[in-house]
Amino acid sequence: MAARPGPRNLLTDVTGLSVGQAHDDTVRTGVTVVLAETPAVAACDVRGGAPGTRETDLLAPENLVEAVDAVVLSGGSVYGLGAADGVTAALGSQGRGFSFRAVDVTAPIVPAAILFDLANGGDKGWGERPPYADLGRAALAAAGPDFTLGAAGAGFGAMAGALKGGTGSASLVGDEGITTAALACVNSWGSVLMPGQPVFWAWPFEFDGEFGGARPDPAAPAPDPDDWGAAKLAAGARENTTLAVVATDAALTPAQAKRLAVMAQDGLARAIRPAHAPFDGDVVFALATGRRPLPDPAPLSLAVLGERAATCLARAVARGVWAAGGLAG
């Protein structure tokens, strides 16, 4: 029996993870928080040409800290990095985080990445008090097993090419019982649709009509390599980005988690054309909660999980745009 979506078809099918989201209608922005029940082994892979990140250097396999307490994805461009301040403060008040000897304080490990939604028409006149730290706290407080897809969280004010973007998620459970899943906040420069057809590039990976079930017209000509369809017309630096978290309940080392993130990036290339452009800040975090052993031989099992992560991420991108009503608008 082949791998199939988990019971929720969400990132939270991975045991040990919860997701919370918050948004501000007036500002037209939001925050998504992925919370680990106990610190999760983590890694990060950056492929976009205009990224905005926090604490990602810490996740390199050769560095000290191997696990994180949460990951924050936010709108707001550079201002959105402040969402992690709110999450860090809240987790620290709960005693979560890296412990220091002889010091009565902890340091929660909260990597973050941001997308650009400053030009979407919302009221950005916040002066010296951007809303993101408060949105981060609210998203953390809302963390649980179920969460909204579409115009929600960090995808609330996003655009996927010329379409409404959003937050999507998908999962797979293999015969061996290991769960792999992805969450994406889609604000891409490239298009998620095939040129001239209301069909997602990710259509070959769809399960049970989860993003509409449309299929290519067999009579249509092959796509022109230079026809990007519903990509954004203006290629503005720092004005795009797809942010993602992929996760598994397998036990991985930091180096193995890094390989999972690298392989998962292929999911963006399957679902968005073009991806990883100079105008995107595409970032993929990988989390491993360690609830199941990685079967031997480990390299082969890791390759299987990496391919599943890429498939889940492609589906998550399409589900986010579908749920946001992108095709309707």
Secondary structure, 3 states (H helix, E strand, C coil): CCCECCCCCCHHHCCCEEEEEEEECCCCEEEEEEEEEEEEEEEEEECCCCCCEECCHHHCCCCCCCEEEEEEEECCHHHHHHHHHHHHHHHHHCCCCEECCCCCCEECCCCEEECCCCCCCCCCCCCCCCCHHHHHHHHHHCCECCCCCECCHHHCCCEECCEECEEEEEEEECCCCCEEEEEEEECCCCECECCCCCCECCHHHCCCCCCCCCCCCCCCCCCCCCCCCCCCCCCCCCCCCEEEEEEEEECCCHHHHHHHHHHHHHHHHHHCECCCCCCCCCEEEEEEEEEECCCCCHHHHHHHHHHHHHHHHHHHHHHHHHHCCCCCC
